Amino acid sequence: MSSPVNRQALPWYRQAAQLVPRDVLLKSIGIPAFIAVFFAAYFYVLKHPAYPVTVMPATWLDRLIGFEPMALPLYVSLWVYVSLPPAFLASRRELYLYGLAMAGTCLTGLVIFYFWPTTVPVSDIDWSLYPGVDFLKNMDAAGNACPSLHVATAVFSGLWLHHLLRRFGAPPWARLLNALWCIGIVYSTVATRQHVAVDMWAGLLLGTATACLSLLHVVRTRADHHRPYIAA
């Protein structure tokens, strides 16, 4: 196994690649299992909310961001994006922390969906003209709208990935690419009319809060680990 000093001497992309096989069984089983459990809970809450559904209001930003069917690949790419940070985590401790924080993000959204069910307003669009988006609409009904968990999990993953890229010493272009991908996913939630802007802002707030809290714990833990011991 390479020492921390040797790893730091490697290019950033090789440092990242070396971590992918670490705990690969846990990652390869844990990530799909988490997604499966999430979707089971998501669709249950979607069909069995506690109270009547509220229609979210459209704002000037929704009118500014026009419907764009070409944004669908960005929307779907979330499931690749959220798999990247756990793939590059160096220890089981961080992997468990990441999983708990992501679970907390999703659970917060599901609790809100259950007690305050929301949906997006009906759009005057013939979905049959856009088969890909029509398929998405049939698979994921326009409920569980606010906060957008699509946005929340994208922002959560984006902030963690930014932290890891900085740890690896990745160049600015790599961090910019990460930011643009995250922004693209956020944009796609409104452009595909799966969400309105209010849902997007709420998702941004949720994802940023849980990511910052979990990353603060990571930074403090690593600082304590590297702090020299001073005898009393």
C-alpha positions as CSV (number, residue, x, y, z in Angstrom):
1,M,0.0,0.0,0.0
2,S,1.3,3.5,-0.9
3,S,2.2,5.8,1.9
4,P,0.4,9.2,2.2
5,V,3.6,10.9,1.1
6,N,3.8,8.7,-2.0
7,R,0.2,9.3,-2.9
8,Q,0.7,13.1,-2.7
9,A,3.5,12.8,-5.2
10,L,1.2,11.1,-7.7
11,P,-0.8,13.2,-10.2
12,W,-4.3,14.0,-8.9
13,Y,-6.1,11.7,-11.3
14,R,-3.9,8.7,-10.3
15,Q,-4.6,9.5,-6.6
16,A,-8.3,9.4,-7.4
17,A,-8.0,6.2,-9.5
18,Q,-6.2,4.4,-6.7
19,L,-9.1,4.9,-4.4
20,V,-11.8,3.5,-6.6
21,P,-10.9,-0.2,-5.9
22,R,-10.8,0.4,-2.2
23,D,-13.7,-1.2,-0.4
24,V,-15.1,-1.9,-3.9
25,L,-17.5,-4.6,-2.6
26,L,-19.0,-2.2,-0.1
27,K,-19.3,0.5,-2.6
28,S,-20.7,-1.6,-5.4
29,I,-23.3,-3.1,-3.1
30,G,-24.0,-0.2,-0.9
31,I,-24.6,2.5,-3.6
32,P,-27.2,0.5,-5.6
33,A,-28.9,-0.7,-2.4
34,F,-29.2,2.9,-1.1
35,I,-30.7,4.0,-4.4
36,A,-33.2,1.1,-4.3
37,V,-34.3,1.8,-0.7
38,F,-34.6,5.5,-1.5
39,F,-36.8,4.9,-4.6
40,A,-39.0,2.5,-2.6
41,A,-39.6,5.1,0.1
42,Y,-39.9,7.9,-2.5
43,F,-42.7,6.2,-4.5
44,Y,-44.5,5.1,-1.3
45,V,-44.6,8.7,0.0
46,L,-45.6,9.9,-3.5
47,K,-48.7,7.6,-3.5
48,H,-49.5,7.9,0.3
49,P,-49.1,11.5,1.5
50,A,-50.5,12.5,4.8
51,Y,-52.3,15.6,3.6
52,P,-53.7,17.1,0.4
53,V,-51.2,18.0,-2.3
54,T,-50.2,21.7,-2.8
55,V,-49.5,23.0,-6.3
56,M,-46.2,25.0,-6.2
57,P,-46.3,28.4,-7.8
58,A,-44.4,29.4,-10.9
59,T,-42.2,32.5,-10.7
60,W,-40.4,34.8,-13.1
61,L,-37.5,32.4,-13.2
62,D,-39.6,29.6,-14.5
63,R,-40.7,31.9,-17.3
64,L,-37.1,32.9,-17.9
65,I,-36.0,29.2,-18.1
66,G,-37.8,27.8,-21.1
67,F,-38.7,24.2,-21.6
68,E,-35.7,22.4,-23.0
69,P,-36.0,18.7,-23.9
70,M,-32.3,18.5,-24.6
71,A,-31.7,19.0,-20.9
72,L,-32.9,15.4,-20.3
73,P,-29.4,13.8,-20.4
74,L,-28.2,16.3,-17.8
75,Y,-31.2,15.4,-15.6
76,V,-30.6,11.6,-15.9
77,S,-26.8,12.1,-15.4
78,L,-27.5,12.7,-11.7
79,W,-27.3,8.9,-11.0
80,V,-23.7,8.9,-12.4
81,Y,-22.8,12.1,-10.6
82,V,-23.9,11.0,-7.1
83,S,-21.8,7.8,-7.5
84,L,-18.5,9.7,-7.9
85,P,-17.8,11.1,-4.4
86,P,-18.2,7.7,-2.6
87,A,-16.0,6.1,-5.3
88,F,-13.1,8.4,-4.4
89,L,-13.4,8.2,-0.6
90,A,-10.2,6.9,1.2
91,S,-11.6,5.2,4.3
92,R,-14.6,3.4,5.5
93,R,-15.1,6.1,8.2
94,E,-15.6,8.7,5.5
95,L,-17.7,6.3,3.4
96,Y,-20.0,5.7,6.4
97,L,-20.2,9.5,7.1
98,Y,-21.0,10.3,3.5
99,G,-23.7,7.6,3.4
100,L,-25.3,8.9,6.7
101,A,-25.2,12.5,5.5
102,M,-26.7,11.6,2.1
103,A,-29.4,9.5,3.9
104,G,-30.1,12.4,6.2
105,T,-30.6,14.7,3.1
106,C,-33.0,12.2,1.5
107,L,-34.8,11.5,4.7
108,T,-35.4,15.2,5.4
109,G,-36.9,15.5,1.9
110,L,-39.1,12.5,2.3
111,V,-40.4,13.7,5.7
112,I,-41.3,17.0,4.1
113,F,-43.0,15.2,1.2
114,Y,-45.1,13.1,3.5
115,F,-46.4,15.9,5.7
116,W,-46.4,18.6,3.0
117,P,-47.0,16.9,-0.3
118,T,-46.4,19.2,-3.3
119,T,-46.6,19.0,-7.1
120,V,-45.6,21.2,-10.0
121,P,-48.3,23.1,-12.0
122,V,-49.6,21.5,-15.2
123,S,-47.6,22.7,-18.2
124,D,-49.2,23.5,-21.6
125,I,-46.9,21.1,-23.4
126,D,-47.7,18.1,-25.6
127,W,-45.4,15.6,-24.0
128,S,-46.0,13.0,-26.7
129,L,-43.8,15.2,-29.0
130,Y,-40.9,14.6,-26.6
131,P,-40.7,10.8,-26.1
132,G,-37.7,11.0,-23.7
133,V,-39.3,13.6,-21.4
134,D,-42.7,11.8,-21.7
135,F,-41.1,8.6,-20.5
136,L,-39.6,10.5,-17.5
137,K,-43.0,12.0,-16.7
138,N,-44.6,8.5,-16.8
139,M,-41.9,7.1,-14.6
140,D,-41.7,9.9,-12.1
141,A,-45.0,11.7,-11.6
142,A,-44.7,15.5,-10.9
143,G,-45.1,15.1,-7.1
144,N,-42.7,15.2,-4.2
145,A,-41.7,18.6,-5.7
146,C,-40.4,20.8,-2.9
147,P,-37.6,20.6,-2.0
148,S,-36.2,19.1,-5.1
149,L,-34.2,16.1,-4.0
150,H,-32.7,16.0,-7.5
151,V,-31.2,19.4,-6.8
152,A,-30.3,18.6,-3.1
153,T,-28.4,15.4,-3.9
154,A,-26.6,17.0,-6.9
155,V,-25.5,20.0,-4.7
156,F,-24.5,17.6,-1.9
157,S,-22.5,15.5,-4.2
158,G,-21.0,18.5,-6.0
159,L,-19.7,20.0,-2.7
160,W,-18.2,16.7,-1.6
161,L,-16.6,16.2,-5.0
162,H,-15.1,19.7,-4.9
163,H,-13.6,18.9,-1.5
164,L,-12.1,15.7,-2.8
165,L,-10.7,17.3,-5.9
166,R,-9.0,19.9,-3.7
167,R,-7.6,17.1,-1.5
168,F,-6.1,15.5,-4.6
169,G,-4.7,18.8,-5.8
170,A,-6.8,18.7,-9.0
171,P,-6.3,21.7,-11.4
172,P,-8.9,24.5,-11.6
173,W,-10.4,23.1,-14.9
174,A,-11.4,19.9,-13.1
175,R,-13.1,21.8,-10.3
176,L,-14.8,24.0,-12.9
177,L,-16.0,21.0,-14.8
178,N,-17.5,19.6,-11.6
179,A,-19.2,22.9,-10.9
180,L,-20.6,23.1,-14.4
181,W,-22.0,19.5,-14.3
182,C,-23.7,20.3,-10.9
183,I,-25.2,23.5,-12.3
184,G,-26.3,21.7,-15.4
185,I,-28.2,19.1,-13.3
186,V,-29.8,21.9,-11.3
187,Y,-30.8,23.7,-14.4
188,S,-32.3,20.5,-15.9
189,T,-34.8,20.1,-13.1
190,V,-36.5,23.3,-14.2
191,A,-35.8,23.0,-17.9
192,T,-37.5,19.6,-18.1
193,R,-40.4,20.9,-16.0
194,Q,-39.9,18.3,-13.3
195,H,-39.7,21.2,-10.8
196,V,-40.3,24.9,-10.5
197,A,-37.8,27.4,-9.3
198,V,-39.1,27.4,-5.7
199,D,-38.4,23.7,-5.5
200,M,-34.9,24.3,-6.9
201,W,-34.0,27.0,-4.3
202,A,-35.3,24.7,-1.5
203,G,-33.2,21.8,-2.8
204,L,-30.2,24.1,-3.0
205,L,-30.6,25.1,0.6
206,L,-31.1,21.5,1.8
207,G,-28.1,20.1,-0.1
208,T,-25.8,22.9,0.8
209,A,-26.7,22.6,4.5
210,T,-26.2,18.9,4.8
211,A,-23.0,18.9,2.7
212,C,-21.4,21.7,4.7
213,L,-22.3,20.1,8.0
214,S,-20.9,16.7,7.0
215,L,-17.7,18.2,5.4
216,L,-17.1,20.3,8.5
217,H,-17.1,17.1,10.5
218,V,-14.6,15.6,8.0
219,V,-12.3,18.5,8.2
220,R,-12.3,18.6,12.0
221,T,-11.7,14.8,12.2
222,R,-8.8,15.0,9.8
223,A,-7.3,17.9,11.7
224,D,-7.6,16.1,15.0
225,H,-6.0,13.0,13.4
226,H,-3.0,15.0,12.2
227,R,-2.6,17.1,15.4
228,P,0.6,16.2,17.2
229,Y,0.2,14.7,20.7
230,I,1.5,16.9,23.5
231,A,2.0,15.2,26.9
232,A,0.6,17.0,29.9
